[in-house]
Structure formats: structure tokens, C-alpha cells
Amino acid sequence: MSSSAIASLPGFRDLTPRECAVRNYVFAAWRGAAARAGFVEWEGPTLESTDLYRKKSGDEIIGQLFHFTDKGEREVALRPELTPTLARIVAARHRDFKKPLKWFQIGPCFRYEAPQKGRLREFYQWNADILGEASPAADAELIALGIEALRSLGFTSDDFAVRLSDRALWDRFLKTAGIEADRTTVFLQLIDKWEKDPPAVMDVKLQALGTSREAVAAFMVSAREEPGPLGPVIDDLTARGLGGFVRIDPGIVRGLAYYTGTVFEFFSLRAGARAIAGGGRYDHLVSTLSDGAVSMPAAGFGMGDVVLGNLLEETPGPCARLHEALAAAAALDVWVVVADEERRADALRLLQDLRGRGLRADLVLAAAKVGRQFQAAEAAGARTAVVVGAEWPVLKVKHLAQREEVTTDRDGVWATLAQWMEIGQPVG
Ligand code: HAM
């Protein structure tokens, strides 16, 4: 690369066809799981008014905004997440839809974070949310959806777990410890860093709030043993046969400011991995963003493609499944070999006919030796080849893996391919 070449920005990705294929494979798993659970797709704008995030996302995300003033002097930001957009849309349009809403979305998000393993500045997120249902059954339905998506990619309970908590647990603790309600956010931010901050530093910060590391640790142990407000969610997931994926962990408090009850994160069981997904209940956000005009209970989660993509490549079972799917998605059905340039026009006609019938068909675009054309067929993963040569209208159809060969005419080509590929004749 010359020194004047312009590289991509830090934290932004160039996706080559293979990387796009992996992304599409993940999207298909997300979309499939959502559809199987009755969720419908929605989308919002990539650029929003900066105020939308200032209102409720919390300091951490505000500090990570890609924001600027547009030519109309508006303060705008690339979306770091979808939840505020969703709450805004639902506040404005909820009368048009039957409750509860089960909505999902897949698209890019932008956060100015330090790029590192599992964290980029542009990433894709899958959001699934249920609005208009206050029951813990909605929380369980969402967690079950996330589990199903990961299972459909080949992950098992050996690979990941869902850590579940409820902000109400900490409200109880704060009350008992006599800590004022206005210190809640500061306190929860400390708990969020529980595993990251050195114990001594943590203790000093907690003492400043009127408690101690010891008291918090003791509370965490007792909360793990007593499901409390999380009982119904755990019972629901257990009834679905998914209890083995879930564990209570009061250390999960979530960085975002709008959560009001259940909070959860999907974690890889591999050491050092970041969260695959996170979410929870945010019963007041619709009301906050509509200045109290609409109140609607809500819960949801976001799953990113970066940590998940790393895990897919690193976990043997899901990785084998990925490679199989990529090979199947990339493979061509038939390669048209032009053995005699005099017959290129006939070969092109045949090619278009095969594509028109729904087969994935290709050829070498410029004149080339027959051997090179077969090499190209192999490289493209073509299952069969049709050789168009001097014998026209007699053609050879070859099954490349089974090394079978049939000599036939134009009509016979389709019949042979249909038989080998176990596809039906087109109607009419
Ligand atoms: P979040 O925990 O900020 O939640 O993000 C959810 C997931 O998005 C994370 O677990 C991670 O997989 C992915 N993610 C976040 N930031 C990055 C990054 N910089 N690079 C790569 N992946 C990232 C939310 O965004 C909530 N709005 C989720 C939600 C939906 N809550 C309710 N509904």
C-alpha cells in the first residue's frame, strides 16, 4: 500500500464477499428465530436528533455518540442503539397496532468506543422487543428468543449462558443500606464495574456511598440463592426446557439508564469474552419520550454481530455448521463450458435459459482453454457442467463430483440436471 492510500477508519469494517456471507448467515439465523416466534420486522433511521439519546440512554452512550451539526443547524447523531427510536415510533403510532407488539430489527449502530476484540465503532445489532405487555412472560419470551437464535447457529449450554438480574433487587439493598434514591445510578455504575475494578478501589468508592464491598458481596451471594422478583421468569424458561441456560447474577445491572426491572446479558462461557447480547425491561421510556402522553410497558434486547461472529469462528460445532452453510450458499448448480468458440452464442442462450429456470449458472466470460474452464467450475464449487462444443446440438452434461457423464440434446440438459439436483420440472 502506498503511504497516500486512504485506509478505512478505526473500528469500521470492509466486508469482503466471505465476510458478507458470514454476516448474512448470522442475519438469517436472527431473522429465522424472530419469525418462528411471531416477531415482525421494523426499521428506523440511521441518523437521529441528538436529543433523543440525551433524554434517556445514559452518560456512557452519550460519551460514545458520533454527532455533528447538519447543514440545517440541527444537532444530529448516528444511532448508537435502536431502543430510543423504537420508543419514539411506538409512542407516536401505537394506536395503529394490536398489543402486544413483538417487533424485531436488524441494522448498523455506531459507537465511538476504543476498537478492541468484540468492540467496533460500526456494528450490526439485532433488536427484539415486546411492547404493551408488563408480565414477566414477555421477559421470558425474549430470553427464549435469544437462546433459540444461538441454538439455531449450533451453540449449546456448554457455550453460553444468560445472566439474569432485576434492578428491584438493588433497590431493596439500597433501602436496607440507607442509601438515598438519587445515588442509585452512581451505585449501579459501580456494580457494573464489579468484576473490572480492583477490590480496594471498589471498596473506597462504595464506602463513599455509605456501604462497603463486603456488604455488597454478601448481598450478591444471598440474591443468587433466592430468585425473588425473577421467580416467574425462571419458571417460564424452565417450563420451556431452557432453565439450564439461565442463572441469577445480581452483578448484571446494564450500563443503559432506562431499564426499570429485569435485566439480562448473554455471555459466552469462554474466558474473557464480551457480552453477546443484553437487554431488559424499560417500562418508562415510552412515557419519557412522549412527555407522559403515552405510557407503555416494554422489554427487549440487542444482540451484536461482532462477539457472535468471533464465537462462531472459535467454537468447533457452530464453526463447522457455518462452513457447511457458506459452501452451500456459494456453490453454483451448473457451469457452462464453451468447448468451441463458434458455439459461444448457443452457450450464452443456454446459460440464460438455465438462470431463467432458477439455477445458479455461470461461465468463463472470455475465450479460454477447456481445462481452464473446468478449473474455474471447480473453484466456484459448481456441481455440474454442460459442455457446448462442435458436436452441437449434441451436448455433454457432467456431474462433477460423481464423475458421471450424459450425452444429450438441449431439452435433455434440463431433465438430467433436474434429476441430479432432485428438483421438479417447472410447470408449463
Ligand atoms: P447494549 O448492551 O448496549 O444494549 O448492546 C447490546 C449488544 O450490542 C451488546 O451485547 C453487544 O453484543 C453489541 N454491542 C454494543 N456495543 C458494541 C460495539 N461497540 N461493538 C460491537 N458490538 C457492540 C443496547 O443497545 C440496548 N438498546 C438493547 C435493548 C433493546 N434493550 C432493550 N431493547
Residues whose N, C-alpha, C, O or C-beta is under 5 A from the ligand:
A	BS01	HAM	P80 E81 L82 T83 R111 E113 G118 R119 L120 F123 N127 A128 D129 A275 I276 A277 G278 G279 G280 A299 G300 F301 G302 M303 G304 V306
